[in-house]
Amino acid sequence: MVNKTRDKLIEVARQLFVHKGIENTTMNDIANASDKGRRTIYTYFKNKREIYNAVVDRESEHLVARLRRVVESPLPPAEKLRTYLETRFDIVKDAVGRPGGSFKSYLTLDFRRVDRIRRQAISKEAALFEKLMAEGIAVGAFRSDVTTATLVEAVIFQGVDYSYLRDNFSDIKTDPSDMRQKVVDFMMKAIVVTDV
């Protein structure tokens, strides 16, 4: 019950932050929208900043949960890498394109706040990608000299995220599916050992 109430408060706060903005959302708004009293909210959170931090944690975790499932799957390394990259594209596409998508809504309200979610997600994502790389290198499926793969992946996907958030594909003379294919192919060719 305790976690259920806390989870509900976080989700209600997230929705209010998306629709009204963080600054324009009060503890009373969260209490009213969640059908809980202010006393209940203060049982779980000292203030709005704590609720906001919980929302940021939840959003960043949501962004990497699908990647974690891929990394922990029993797929062969090359297939796992391709699935990881495809899933990474799906995550940003879904986050930006879904109704009430937090990423885009947060961005229009306050870039610093969405950047904080992204930084937390990037940190978690980097650890997952490093694990995937280590697995592939250990079994000889990935090139062992690709020590900058995690950095390259992070930089590429920051650009991908930006393109989806700004919907600037025509500015860079590409479309989302073409960019997706080129990035996945590039990363696969750079990392996976191929028999010659």
C-alpha positions as CSV (number, residue, x, y, z in Angstrom):
1,M,0.0,0.0,0.0
2,V,2.8,2.4,0.9
3,N,4.6,2.0,-2.4
4,K,1.3,2.1,-4.3
5,T,0.4,5.5,-2.8
6,R,3.9,6.8,-3.4
7,D,3.8,5.6,-7.0
8,K,0.5,7.2,-7.5
9,L,1.7,10.5,-6.2
10,I,4.8,10.4,-8.4
11,E,2.7,9.6,-11.5
12,V,0.1,12.4,-10.7
13,A,2.9,14.9,-10.1
14,R,4.6,13.8,-13.4
15,Q,1.3,14.4,-15.3
16,L,0.8,17.8,-13.7
17,F,4.4,18.8,-14.3
18,V,3.9,18.0,-18.0
19,H,0.7,19.9,-18.4
20,K,1.1,22.8,-16.0
21,G,4.9,23.1,-15.6
22,I,6.8,22.4,-12.5
23,E,6.7,26.0,-11.2
24,N,3.0,26.2,-11.7
25,T,2.2,23.0,-9.9
26,T,1.5,23.2,-6.2
27,M,1.4,20.6,-3.5
28,N,-2.4,21.3,-3.4
29,D,-2.7,20.5,-7.1
30,I,-1.0,17.2,-6.5
31,A,-3.2,16.4,-3.5
32,N,-6.4,17.3,-5.4
33,A,-5.4,15.3,-8.5
34,S,-4.4,12.3,-6.5
35,D,-7.4,12.3,-4.2
36,K,-5.0,12.4,-1.3
37,G,-4.7,14.9,1.4
38,R,-1.7,17.2,1.7
39,R,-0.8,15.4,4.9
40,T,-0.5,12.2,3.0
41,I,1.8,13.8,0.4
42,Y,4.0,15.2,3.2
43,T,4.3,11.7,4.7
44,Y,6.1,10.6,1.5
45,F,7.8,13.8,0.4
46,K,9.1,16.8,2.3
47,N,8.5,19.3,-0.5
48,K,7.8,19.7,-4.2
49,R,11.5,19.3,-5.0
50,E,11.5,15.8,-3.5
51,I,8.5,14.9,-5.6
52,Y,10.3,16.3,-8.7
53,N,13.4,14.3,-7.9
54,A,11.3,11.2,-7.7
55,V,9.7,12.0,-11.0
56,V,13.2,12.5,-12.6
57,D,14.4,9.2,-11.1
58,R,11.4,7.4,-12.5
59,E,11.6,9.0,-15.9
60,S,15.3,8.2,-16.2
61,E,14.7,4.6,-15.1
62,H,11.9,4.3,-17.5
63,L,14.2,5.3,-20.4
64,V,16.8,2.6,-19.6
65,A,14.6,-0.3,-18.4
66,R,14.1,-1.6,-22.0
67,L,17.8,-1.4,-22.7
68,R,18.5,-3.3,-19.5
69,R,16.2,-6.1,-20.7
70,V,18.2,-6.3,-24.0
71,V,21.6,-6.4,-22.2
72,E,20.4,-9.1,-19.8
73,S,18.9,-11.2,-22.6
74,P,20.5,-14.4,-23.8
75,L,20.9,-13.2,-27.4
76,P,24.3,-13.6,-29.1
77,P,26.5,-10.5,-28.8
78,A,26.1,-9.1,-32.3
79,E,22.3,-9.7,-32.3
80,K,22.2,-8.1,-28.8
81,L,24.1,-5.1,-30.1
82,R,21.7,-4.6,-33.0
83,T,18.7,-5.0,-30.8
84,Y,20.1,-2.6,-28.3
85,L,20.7,0.1,-30.9
86,E,17.2,-0.5,-32.4
87,T,15.6,-0.3,-29.0
88,R,17.5,2.9,-28.2
89,F,15.9,4.5,-31.3
90,D,12.5,3.2,-30.2
91,I,12.9,4.7,-26.8
92,V,13.4,8.2,-28.0
93,K,10.8,7.9,-30.7
94,D,8.3,6.6,-28.1
95,A,9.2,9.2,-25.5
96,V,8.8,12.1,-28.0
97,G,5.9,10.8,-29.9
98,R,3.6,9.4,-27.3
99,P,0.6,11.4,-26.2
100,G,1.6,13.3,-23.0
101,G,5.2,12.3,-23.8
102,S,7.2,13.6,-20.9
103,F,10.4,14.3,-22.8
104,K,8.9,16.7,-25.3
105,S,6.5,18.3,-22.8
106,Y,9.3,18.8,-20.3
107,L,11.5,20.3,-23.0
108,T,9.0,22.9,-24.0
109,L,8.6,23.9,-20.3
110,D,12.2,23.9,-19.1
111,F,15.2,22.5,-20.9
112,R,17.3,22.2,-17.7
113,R,14.8,19.8,-16.2
114,V,14.7,17.5,-19.2
115,D,18.5,17.7,-19.4
116,R,18.6,16.4,-15.8
117,I,16.5,13.4,-16.8
118,R,18.7,12.8,-19.8
119,R,21.9,13.0,-17.8
120,Q,20.7,10.4,-15.3
121,A,19.6,8.2,-18.1
122,I,22.9,8.6,-20.0
123,S,24.8,7.6,-17.0
124,K,22.8,4.4,-16.6
125,E,22.8,3.8,-20.3
126,A,26.6,4.1,-20.5
127,A,27.0,1.4,-17.8
128,L,24.7,-0.9,-19.8
129,F,26.5,-0.3,-23.0
130,E,29.9,-1.0,-21.4
131,K,28.6,-4.3,-20.1
132,L,27.3,-5.2,-23.5
133,M,30.7,-4.3,-25.0
134,A,32.6,-6.3,-22.4
135,E,30.5,-9.4,-23.1
136,G,31.0,-9.2,-26.8
137,I,34.8,-8.6,-26.5
138,A,35.1,-11.5,-24.0
139,V,33.7,-14.0,-26.5
140,G,35.5,-12.5,-29.5
141,A,32.4,-11.2,-31.2
142,F,33.4,-7.5,-30.9
143,R,36.7,-5.8,-31.8
144,S,38.8,-5.4,-28.7
145,D,40.4,-2.2,-30.0
146,V,37.2,-0.2,-30.0
147,T,37.8,1.4,-26.6
148,T,35.8,4.5,-27.4
149,A,32.6,2.8,-28.4
150,T,30.7,3.9,-25.3
151,L,31.6,7.5,-26.0
152,V,30.8,7.3,-29.7
153,E,27.4,5.7,-28.9
154,A,26.6,8.4,-26.3
155,V,27.6,11.2,-28.7
156,I,25.6,9.7,-31.6
157,F,22.5,9.2,-29.6
158,Q,22.6,12.7,-28.1
159,G,22.4,13.9,-31.7
160,V,19.6,11.4,-32.4
161,D,17.7,12.6,-29.3
162,Y,18.1,16.2,-30.4
163,S,16.8,15.5,-33.9
164,Y,13.7,13.7,-32.5
165,L,13.1,16.4,-29.9
166,R,13.5,19.2,-32.5
167,D,12.0,17.3,-35.4
168,N,14.8,18.7,-37.6
169,F,15.2,15.8,-40.0
170,S,14.6,18.0,-43.0
171,D,17.3,20.4,-41.8
172,I,19.9,17.6,-41.9
173,K,18.4,16.2,-45.1
174,T,17.4,12.8,-43.8
175,D,14.3,11.1,-42.4
176,P,14.1,9.1,-39.2
177,S,14.1,5.7,-40.7
178,D,17.1,6.4,-42.9
179,M,19.1,8.0,-40.1
180,R,18.2,5.0,-37.9
181,Q,19.5,2.5,-40.5
182,K,22.7,4.4,-41.1
183,V,23.5,4.7,-37.4
184,V,22.8,1.1,-36.7
185,D,24.9,-0.1,-39.7
186,F,27.7,2.3,-38.8
187,M,27.9,1.0,-35.2
188,M,27.6,-2.6,-36.2
189,K,30.5,-2.3,-38.8
190,A,32.6,-0.4,-36.3
191,I,32.2,-2.9,-33.4
192,V,31.3,-6.4,-34.6
193,V,34.1,-8.8,-35.8
194,T,33.4,-10.1,-39.2
195,D,35.0,-13.1,-40.8
196,V,36.9,-12.0,-43.9
